Amino acid sequence: MKQLLEFIPIILFFVAYKLYDIYVATAIIIVATILQVAYAFFKHKKVETMQLITLGLVIVFGGATIYLHDEQYLKWKFSIIEWLFGLAFLSSHFIGEKTFIERMMSNNLTLPANIWTRLNFSWASFFMLVGFINVYVMYNYNTDDWVTFKTFVAPGLMIVFMIVQMSLIYKYIPDTEEK
């Protein structure tokens, strides 16, 4: 359910873009993200750090997009968020006792240390790569194509990447079937 809620601002952005334009869609994503963070706060009495960072970037870059009437600011926001995620995963190799991915998944999964390291490094690389692909798309394609990339292609890449990651850890998932 939580993952579905994460996509609501993106879906609203896409619909508003198709019905109106990039500036209306930008205003919609700002409001939707504010509401999403407010909902998380009232429901859980806390907000995750990356949600706050995303909210800040949406407000700053979205606000600049609307105020300066320049869509490049909004387009850059996506790369910056991806790079921040990548940096968070990468820096967890040096900060703390567990990598970021291990902190998120170790309650449900036991893996050898080298697999946790490989998995975490793969996620860091994936986020960095998607950030660079976004820069390529924003400078080499029109806004319609960029919106399609951000709304459908990037999440599709994430799903494919997750499937590949699952194939890496599949053999470490214990068989729960009783014999």
HUHUVEN-V497748 format. One record per backbone hydrogen bond with DSSP energy under -0.5 kcal/mol. CO is the residue of the C=O (numbers start at 1). NH is the residue of the N-H. If there is no record, write none. Layout:
BEGIN
co=CO nh=NH
co=CO nh=NH
END
This chain:
BEGIN
co=1 nh=5
co=2 nh=6
co=3 nh=7
co=4 nh=7
co=4 nh=8
co=5 nh=8
co=5 nh=9
co=7 nh=11
co=8 nh=12
co=9 nh=13
co=10 nh=14
co=11 nh=15
co=12 nh=16
co=13 nh=17
co=14 nh=18
co=15 nh=19
co=16 nh=20
co=21 nh=25
co=22 nh=26
co=23 nh=27
co=24 nh=28
co=25 nh=29
co=26 nh=30
co=27 nh=31
co=28 nh=32
co=29 nh=33
co=30 nh=34
co=31 nh=35
co=32 nh=36
co=33 nh=37
co=34 nh=38
co=35 nh=39
co=36 nh=40
co=37 nh=41
co=38 nh=42
co=39 nh=43
co=40 nh=44
co=40 nh=46
co=41 nh=45
co=48 nh=52
co=49 nh=53
co=50 nh=54
co=51 nh=55
co=52 nh=56
co=53 nh=57
co=54 nh=58
co=55 nh=59
co=56 nh=60
co=57 nh=61
co=57 nh=62
co=58 nh=62
co=59 nh=63
co=60 nh=64
co=61 nh=65
co=62 nh=66
co=63 nh=67
co=64 nh=68
co=65 nh=69
co=65 nh=70
co=70 nh=73
co=71 nh=75
co=72 nh=76
co=73 nh=77
co=74 nh=78
co=75 nh=79
co=76 nh=80
co=77 nh=81
co=78 nh=82
co=79 nh=83
co=80 nh=84
co=81 nh=85
co=82 nh=86
co=83 nh=87
co=84 nh=88
co=85 nh=89
co=86 nh=90
co=87 nh=91
co=88 nh=92
co=90 nh=93
co=91 nh=94
co=91 nh=95
co=99 nh=103
co=100 nh=104
co=101 nh=105
co=102 nh=106
co=105 nh=108
co=105 nh=109
co=109 nh=111
co=112 nh=115
co=112 nh=116
co=113 nh=117
co=114 nh=118
co=115 nh=119
co=116 nh=120
co=117 nh=121
co=118 nh=122
co=119 nh=123
co=120 nh=124
co=121 nh=125
co=122 nh=126
co=123 nh=127
co=124 nh=128
co=125 nh=129
co=126 nh=130
co=127 nh=131
co=128 nh=132
co=129 nh=133
co=130 nh=134
co=131 nh=135
co=132 nh=136
co=133 nh=137
co=134 nh=138
co=135 nh=139
co=136 nh=140
co=137 nh=141
co=142 nh=146
co=143 nh=147
co=144 nh=148
co=145 nh=149
co=146 nh=150
co=147 nh=151
co=148 nh=152
co=148 nh=153
co=149 nh=154
co=152 nh=156
co=153 nh=157
co=154 nh=158
co=155 nh=159
co=156 nh=160
co=157 nh=161
co=158 nh=162
co=159 nh=163
co=160 nh=164
co=161 nh=165
co=162 nh=166
co=163 nh=167
co=164 nh=168
co=165 nh=169
co=166 nh=170
co=169 nh=172
co=170 nh=173
co=172 nh=174
co=174 nh=176
END
